[in-house]
């Protein structure tokens, strides 16, 4: 019977810690009711009829709070138990004075509030504060307003005996409370450990999936060896912010020797950016292979059309796309044709001390309010000239002593210092400079940097 009452309201659907608090609530309610019933003869013998009425109220509160557990009103049940017990303890103490030691039960109620409301900080603090204030009020009020002289010698003797009995009850309650508290702590730690294990498992699954997505994305990107095969003196510096990236590079060689290649920045980074990079890469391949386009500006026009067409199938208004720097070069004539969407082309002529910037069209390869045809720029290069395609990740990286952006000004100065060196060494110097600049700061965006020397 007692076990059944203690388990009232406990459910397999609840967290183990909640079931522990329910069991503690039921135990306290049962303890109060049992103590009241066992004390009944004592009250009648010493004619403590007021205390008998209070005890009946305690029993009613105990029954009510256990009933509330059966209908899953756990917090309401906990609250009624604490508030009701607080009220009745205050009334008894005001009536019989501090000799009853009833006011000491307010300390127990304070500790009980910490346990029952561990997940509801506001309610816990309110009830804890009420118990503490009531305890302080009773001590100071009754010290200056003693009530002992108002009762007969028989009642005072009864209250002294009852006060000593309460000390024993308090001792027993404290032992049970701390045992329950320790058990709750173990249960909470167990739940926390289980949740951490679940999170670690899910994180491992997600990370494994993203790593496999990286494997797929790497399979889509042209190998650096292919870049060097068709563009002998070149480098690709590719540094995703996350496991997968929105930035990507692309290359396609035509039968007549014309080489098309690009550095692109899809909207976003991480998994969303990587998914968009697949769409954009596919659109570039379609524009060149299926539609036979060779002019960079026309290619970007067609890619924009294909990307928009892809997203128009969605019920949502998707305005994502990419910024890109796209080249076509004829190695035999050193004629470079280029088109850009927000990303520029930088050229450093052999033995020059300045960077020639070919400005891009200020529009993305995506849905825009007033789309214009992309402009194709033609540049005649000479042997020894270098040119660079890149996304905005490098210049936007924070670092240095003031944790500021690297900016394009510093990037120009860096390239002017190193452009005469072999391209692979340039890649290393660009990489080392980035690490030095970043210091302990995190990478803020994907980085894609392509350099070619004729």
CORRATA-V196407 format. One record per run of one state. SS is the DSSP state (A for helix, B for strand, O for the rest). FROM is the first residue (numbers start at 1). LEN is the number of residues. If there is no record, write none. Layout:
# CORRATA-V196407
<<SS FROM LEN> <SS FROM LEN>>
This chain:
# CORRATA-V196407
<<O 1 1> <A 2 5> <O 7 9> <A 16 30> <O 46 3> <A 49 22> <O 71 3> <A 74 23> <O 97 1> <A 98 3> <O 101 1> <A 102 15> <O 117 4> <A 121 24> <O 145 3> <A 148 3> <O 151 2> <A 153 68> <O 221 3> <A 224 7> <O 231 3> <B 234 6> <O 240 7> <B 247 7> <O 254 5> <B 259 8> <O 267 3> <A 270 21> <O 291 5> <A 296 16> <O 312 10> <B 322 9> <O 331 4> <B 335 8> <O 343 2> <B 345 4> <O 349 7> <B 356 3> <O 359 2> <B 361 1> <O 362 3> <B 365 1> <O 366 11> <B 377 4> <O 381 5> <B 386 5> <O 391 7> <B 398 2> <O 400 4> <B 404 2> <O 406 1> <A 407 12> <O 419 4> <A 423 16> <O 439 8> <B 447 7> <O 454 1>>
